[in-house]
Amino acid sequence: RCVEVFYIYFHAGRVEEPYVSITKKRQMPKDGYSEEIEKEVGQAEGKLCTHRSAFSRASVIQAFLGSAPQLTLQLYICVLQQEITAARSVFMVLSLLSIVYGALRCNILAIKIKYDDYDISVKPAAYLCIFMWRSLEIATRVTVLVLFSSVLQIWTLPVVLVNFFSFFFYPWILFWQSKSPFPENIEKALSRVGTTIVLCLLTFLYAGINMFCWSAVQVKLNDPDLINKSQNWYRLTVYYMLRFIENAFLLLMWYIYKTDIYLYVCAPLLVLQLLIGYCMAVLFMLVFYQFCHPCKKLFSSSISEAFLSCFKFLCFICKAPRPTVLTNKAEVKPPENTDDTWSSSKTIDSQKGNPYQSVSSNA
């Protein structure tokens, strides 16, 4: 692909192309109006766009199936050996940048896939927000996994497998619940077995991404494009809440079972820094979706409204059992004025008492 890209690039414009294709893109709405723009795309430009899309996908695969495990392993070795060499630090920085770049490309791919009909231009502020969001999220996640695995090696594999298989089978569970027919239009040359293998590899990559950070591209097997194009704020909220709880639990286990290699480390400060770092990543994500997203004008609701409604729903669930408890207490609670109650009951008893007793009392 690289050789073909350079060949097409340096030979573009020298020979007149036999045909061109016309693409139609809509502009972002301004004052409620959106214009449609036609653009001629030559054969060479179309091939370059295809190769660029393939490079973007390859960078995502390389980042989360290559650089992410490599960064985790190198940091784990540094922790156990209690030293960081210059060469190892360089490789770890390069691995982290590779993962962040792959996550950034994943975000841009998700935007272009969901809003394919629009002419999208991503501003530098959006790139900066995505970079800060992804770098803080991935760095804190890798550090938490390394700290936990350094003191509880036996439980590392169950934690990783539960995370991985949860995200691996989640698209398949949704597909089985939808009762949709098996997708046959992925590739005409593929058989049913080949299509199943391709879908398994796609969900494998999806699970690998979600192990370290939120996957902006959501897999939907019953869709012809295999991508969920709707913006689900609730799924995003649930993911980050559960991930924060998991990170806090893993850090708590590390704090309880930490060994002598962390003798000169201020454990409470490190835990606080990691949790604050993850919250800062969520903050940059909110800033991106609220202010810097190139298609924020097309959102039916903002992410701040979605988070607010989700928190209201959680508060409603937490407060729902309280009225029943109060009513039960009200039923059990005795009357306030006990003297009046006793005297009234005595009067009633005297009125309903023995008639001979009342006659004798009158006498």
N, C-alpha and C positions, 0 to 999 in steps of 0.2 A: 504493500500500500504506500509506503514512504517513497519508493522509487517511482511509482506511477504518479503520485502527487507532484513530485518535483518535475517529472517529464511533462505533465499536463500544464503546470504553472509556467514553465519556461517556453513552451510552445504555444501558449494561448495567444490569440490575436494574429498569428502569422498566416494561418489558413482560415478562409471563411467557412464557417460551420454550415452544414447542409440544412439544418432546421433549428428552431428555437421553440421553447415552450413558454407559455404565459401563465403566470401565477397571480392569484388574487388574494390580497391581504387587506384586512380592515384596520384602520387606525384606532387608537385608543379614543373612547368617547370624550368629546369636548362640548360642554354645555348641553349634554344629552344627545348629541349628534355624532355619528361615526361614518366616515367616508371610506369607500373601498378603492384601493389602488391596484392597478394592474402593472406587472413588471415582467419584462422578457428575460428569460433565463436560458443561456446558451448551454450547449451540451457539455462543454468543459467546466462551466461553473456548476452545473448539476452534479457532475462526477466529483468535483472538489467538495461540495456540500455533503455528498454521501460518505466520502472518506473522512471528513471532519466529524460527522456523526459517529462513525465507527471508532475514531480515535477517542471521542468522549466516552463512549461505552467501555472501551478497553481500559481507559484510565480509571474508571470506577471499579472494574474487575481487579485490576492490578493493585488498587489502593486497599480494598477490603479483604481480598483473598491472599495478598502478598505482603504489603507493607504493614498492615495492622497486626497480624501475628508476629511479624519480625520485630516490630517496636515493642510489643508485649514481652517477647522472649529476651530481647536485649536489656530492657529495664529490669526484668526479673534477675538476670545474671548480675547486673550492677548492684542490685540490692543484696543478693547473697554474698557477693565478693566484697561489698562495702567500698567500692571504688569505681570511678568513672574515668576511663581512659579517653584521650583526645579523639582517637579514631572511632571509638564506640559512640561518643557523644555526637560526632559528625553524622554517623550513620543513623542515630536515633532522630536527630533533627531532620534529616532528609526523609526518613520514613514518616515522621509526623507531618511534614509539608506535603508529602505524597498523599497521605490519607485526607488531609484537609482539602487538597486540590480535587481529589476524587469526590468528596462530599459536596464541594462547591459545584462541580460539573453535574452531579446528580440533581442538585437544586435547579440549575439552569435547564437541564433536560426535562425535568418535571414541568417547569413553566412553559417550555416550548411545546411539549406534548399536550398539555391541558388546554393551552390557548393557541392552537395551531392556526386558527383563522385570523389572528391579529399580528400586526407588525410590531414586534417587541424589541425594545431597546433597554438594556440593563445599565443603570447609572453606576458610577464609581462608588457612591455611598452604599448602594445595595451590595456590591462586591465586598466592601469593607465590613458591613454588618454580617454577611454570611461567613466571611473569614473568621471574625472574632467569635461568632456563635459556634462554628464547627471546631475551631481550634480549642476553645475552652471545654466544650462538651467531650471531645475525643480525648484530650489530655487528662481530664479528671477521671473519665471512665477507665482508661488504661491504667492509671495510677491506682485506682481502687481495686481493680482486678489483680494487679501485681502485689499489692499489700496483703490482700486476703490470701492469695495463693502462697505467699512466703511463710505464713504461719499455720495455715490449715491446708496442706497439700492434698489430703485425702478428700476434702470436700470441694476441691476446685473443679474436678471433672463433673460431678453432679450439677453444680451451678451452671457450668458452661453448656452441658447437654440440655438442661431444662430450658435455658434461654434460647438455644439454637433450635431445638425441635418445636418449641412453642411458636416461633415465627415461621418455621418451615411448614408446619401443618396448618397454620392459620388460614392462608389462602385456599388450601384444599378443603378445609371445613366449610368456609363460606361458599365454595363452589358446589359441594355436596348438598348444602342446605338450599341453595337456589334451584336445584334439580334441573340445571341446564344441560343441554347435550354436550358431548365431548367436543372440544374445539378441533376442527379439521382443516381450517384455512390458514394455519401458520405457515406452512410451506407445502406446495403441491407434491414435491418429490419425496416428502417424508411419509412413512407409514404410521400406523397408530402407535407402534412401539417407539419409533423415532420421535413422534410428537410428545409422547409421555416423557421421554428422556430430556427433551428440550425444556419442557415445563418444569421438570424436577431440577434441572440446572438453574432455571430462572428463579425458582423459589429458594434454591440453595444460596444464590447470590443475595436474594432479598433477606434471608435469615442472617447471612454474614454481615450485611450492612447494619441491620437492626441490633446486632450484638454490641456495636460500638456507638451508634448514633441513630437518630431518627431517619428513616428512609423517606425522602421527599417523594419518590416514585412508589406508589402503592400498587401492588400486584392484584389484578382482578381477572381470574381465569375464565369467567363466563363473559368477558367483554371481547369483542373482535380484536382490539388493539392490546389486550392483556394488561391494560393500565386503567386504574380507577381515576377518571378525570374530574370527579367531584371533590370539592374541598371539604373534608370532614374535620371540623375543629374539635369535636368531642373525642375522636380517636387520638388526635394529637395531644389533647389535654390528659387523657387517661394514660397515654404512653409516658409522658414526662412525670406525671405524679407517681406512677408505679416505679419508674426508673430511679427517681429520687429516693423513694422508700427503700428500694433494693440497695442503692449505694450507701445509704445511711446504715442499713442493717449489716452490710459487709464491713463497713468501717467500724461498727460496734464490735463485731466478732474479732476484727484485727486488734482493736484496742484491748479487748479482754485477754486474748491469747498471744499477745506480742512477746517476742523472745528477746534475748540479750543483744541481738544485732541492732535493736532500736533503742539502746540504752542512752545514747546521746541525742535522741530525737524527742522534741516536745510533742508528744502524741496528741494532746487536746488541741494544740494550735494547728497541727497538720490536718486533723479531722475537720476543724472549723474552716481552714483554707480550702479544702477540697469541696466541702458543701457550699461555701460561698462562691467558689469558681463555677460549680454547676448551676447555681442560681443566676450567676452573671451570664452564662451561656443562654439560659432561658430568657433573660432580659433582652439580650441582643436579638434573639429570635422574635420576640414580641415587637421590638423596634422595626425589624425588617418587614414583618407582615403588616404592621400598622402604618408605617410611613414610607418605606423604601421599596416595597414590592412593585414591579413594573405594571402589574395588572390589578392593583388594589381597587381601581374604579369599577371593576367587574364583579367584585365580591358582593354577594347578597347581604352579608353581615360581616362586620369587622371581627378580628380575633379578640379584641378587648371585650366586645359584647358576648362572644362565645364563652370566654373564660368567666365573665361575670354570671352568665346564666348557669354555667356548670357549677360554680361555687354556690349559687343560690339553691340549685338542686341538691347538692350535697348537704347544705345546711338544713334544707327541708327534711331530708332523710334523717339527719341526726336529731332534729327537734320533733319529728313525727310521733315517737312513743310517749312524749311528755304529757300531752293532754289526757291520755288514758290513765296514767299514773295519778294525775291530779284528781280525776273523777273518782278513782278508787279510794283515794285518801279522803275525798269529800264524803263518800258514803260511810266510811269507818269513823270519821271525826265526830265526837259527841257535840251536842248543842253548847253554845257559849255560856248562856245563863243557866247554871245548874240548879240554883236555888229556886228560880221561878218554875223550872221544869219539875222539881221535886214537889213543890207546893201544889202545882196544878195537877200532878199525878195523884197527890194525896186527896185533893178535893174530888177528883173523879172517882177515886176508890171509895171515898166516903159516901158519894152519891150512889155508887153501885153496891154499897155494902149491905149488911144484914138489916132488915127493917126493924127488928126488935131492938137492935143497938141504938137506932135513931130515936125510938120511942122512949127508951130509958134515959137517954141523954136529955130529951126534952123535959122529962119528969124531974 
